[in-house]
Amino acid sequence: MKLAVAGKGGVGKTSITAWLADHLARKGQSVWMVDADTALSLGQACGLSRDELPVPLAKREDLVAERIGRGILNLTPEVDDLPEKLAVTLPGVGGRKRLLVMGGLGEAGGGCACAANALLKSLLAHLILGPDAWVLVDLEAGVEHLGRGTVASVDGLLVVSEPSRRGLETAADIARMARDLGLSRQVLVVNRQPDGTRIPNIPGLPGEVATLPFLPDLARRQLDTGSVLDLEEEAQVDDFCAGLLDRLGRPL
């Protein structure tokens, strides 16, 4: 299954991507993670140091030009060899976790992101999955990737928000745009939700909702490490991930 994770900045979508990937891998699944966010923090959230991160594809102008071309773009490039060539394998127990770093596609060459975005779309379409394999795409904050149609080849969307009006209105915008692209399998994830908080009725929000409370151990560790794994609340995070998979119709 291919899932995209979207939301406004700072709502925790990268952490949720890392938790879900780790949960799936510990269940024996093969997971491809695609970091398509300008912040490039998914690898660090999974325990890699900055020095271990590969050069983002968006900065590989040579490779983008080789596969996509310049001027008239080749929108059906050869990408069969790229996932294994560009991926970094992350440590873990159980299944396999691999990370592809795309970068903020607006950075490519300092100009138009069309070529790098076309290569990303081709890569996502190429990652054909078996029954025990997943692709998780951590999108750039906001609605930019949806506007470019990057998520056209994914099966479902996690729309992440904090429990705030601004976050939820952005989530509703993202959900509506995704539905317009034909992506109807959606789950709203409300992160850091206090007990008893009521989600307001905002038109456009996904009907399926998963919630995760504030995690004290995560807050304590943020100044010391980029990793969000191996928390004291790991059992709680695992329950959250299992519930998320149930809502997506793919229980393990």
N, C-alpha and C positions, 0 to 999 in steps of 0.2 A: 504494500500500500504506500502511496506517495501522499505526504501531508505537507502543507504549507502552514507556517506559524506567523501571524501578523498582529499588528497592534501599534499604538502610538509609542513613542520613545519612553523608556523607563518603566514599563508596566511588567517586565519580567519574562518577555517572550523567549529570550535566549536561555534563561535558567530553565524554563519549562521544556524547551527543546532538548537541553542537556539531560534533564531528569528523565524524559520519556525515552531518549536514546539509551540511556544507561539501564533503565528498567527493561526495555525490550532485549538488550544484549544479555542481561542476566537471566532472561527467560530463554536464551538460546537462539535468538533471532539475529539475522545479519542486517546491520543498519548502516546506510549511507547518510551522513549529515552534510548539508550544503549550507555554508555560511554566506549568505547573500546580503549581509548588512555592512554598511560602511564602517561600523565600529569594530568589526573583525574580532568579536569577543567570544564566539562559540567555542573555539579551541581552548581558550583559557578557562572558560566555564567548565570544560570537561577535564581540566587538569594539566593542559600543556602550558609551557612557558612561552613568552613572546618569541624567544629565539627558535622555538620548535615549529612555529607556524610557517607554512609554505608561502611563497610569493602569491598574492591574489591573482586569479586569472584576469581580472580587470586591468591589472598592471602589466600583463604579458602581451604587450602590443605586437610582438613578433608572432606569437602563437595565434592571436585573434586575426591578424592580417593574413597569416598562412591559411587558416581554415575558412575565414569569412570573406577575405579580400578587402580591397579599398575601392571607394566609389560605388560601383554596382555590387551589392552584397550577395553572396551565396547563402541563401536562407536554409539550405539543406546540406550543411557541411559534414564531412567525415569526422566522427567523434568516438568511434568504437574504442580507440586506444587511450583516450584521455582520462577516463575515470581512474584506471589503475595507475596511469603515469603521474597524475596530479594529486592523488589521494595520500593522506597520512593516516596510518593505522594507529588508533588510540589504545592505550592499555585498558584491560578490563577482564572480567571473568564471564565465561559463557560464550555467547555469540561474538561476532566481529563488529567493531565499530570503525568506520572510515570517514574521514573528514575531507571535503572539498571546499576550498576557500575561493569564493568568487570575488568578494569585495564589493564596494559600492559601485554599481555599474555606471554611475555618473562620472566616476573618476577616470574612466578609460581614455587615455590620451589627453585628458583635460577638456574633452569636447563631447561630441555625440556618443551616447551609450548604445546606439543601435547595434553595432557590430558585436560588442561583448554580450549584450542582452540576447541577440540571436544565437550566440554560441551557448549561453546558459540554457535557453529553451530547448536547443537540440540535445544538450547533455541530459536534461531532465526527461525528455522523451525517450532517449536511448536507454536509460536505466530501467530495463524491463525486469520485473521482479518475479521471483518464485514465491511459493506460499509462506516461506519463513523469512522474507526480506522486506525491508522498509526503506523509504527515503523521507527524511525530515528536512525541510527547507526553512531556515530562519531568515525571514524577509526583512528588508530595510523598513525602518519605522515609517508609518503612514500608509498612503495608498499608491505610491509611485509604481511599485512592481505590478500591481493589479492593472494600472493604466497601460502598462507595456504588454500586458497579457502573459507575463512570465508564468503564471500559475495554470496556464491552459492545460498542462499535462498532468496535474495533480488530481488526486481522488477526493481529498477532503481538506478543510480549512479549520484551523484553530484560531479563533479571534480572541486575543488576550487583552484584558483591561484591568486596571485597578478599580476599586470601588469609588469612582468619582464620575461626575456628570461629563466632564471633558473626555475622559477615557472611554466611557460608554458611548458617547455620541460619535467619537472616532471609530469605535468598534462597529457601530451601526452603519456608518458610511462604508467601511471596508466590506461588511457582510452584504450590503446591497450591491456594491460594485461586483463582488464575486458572484452573486446570483445572476447578475446581468451577463456574466461570462459563462453561465451554465454550471457553476460550482455550487450545488445546493446542499451537499453534505457538509454541515458546519456545526461547530460547537463553540459556544461562548465560554471562555475561561476567565473567571474573576479571581485575580490573585490578591493576596493579602486582605482577604475579606474578614472584617470583625464579625463575631457571633451576633446573630440577630439583625444583620444588615439586610435591608430590602432593596432588591434591584428595581429601579424605576422602569416604568413601561415606556420604553423608547422605541418608536417604530423602526423596524429594520434589524433589530438584534436577533441573532439565532435563537431558535426555540429551545435547543438543548443547551443546558448550562452545567458547568463543572466549577467548583469553587475550591480554593486553597487558602488557609488562614496565614497570618503572619508567622514566620518561622524564626524564633529567637536565635537559634544557633547560626543560621545563615547571616543574620544581621551582625552578630558578634564577629564573624570571620571575614567580613567584606574588606576590611582595611589590611588584612594579613595575607589573603590569598584570593586569586581570581576564581578558584574552583568552587562549584556549588555542590559537589558530590560528597558522599560519605558524611552526611549531616547526622546529628543526634536524632533528627526527625525523619530519618530515612524510611522507617516503616510507614509514617504518615504520608510521605511523598509517594511511596509505592502504592498505597491504597488509592491515592489521588490518580496516579497513572492508570491503575487497573480500572477505575471508574471511567476515566477518559476513553479507554479502549472500548469499554462496554457501550458508551454513548456513540462511538463511531461504528459500532456494529462489528468490531473485530476483537472479541475477548480472547485472552490467551489462557 
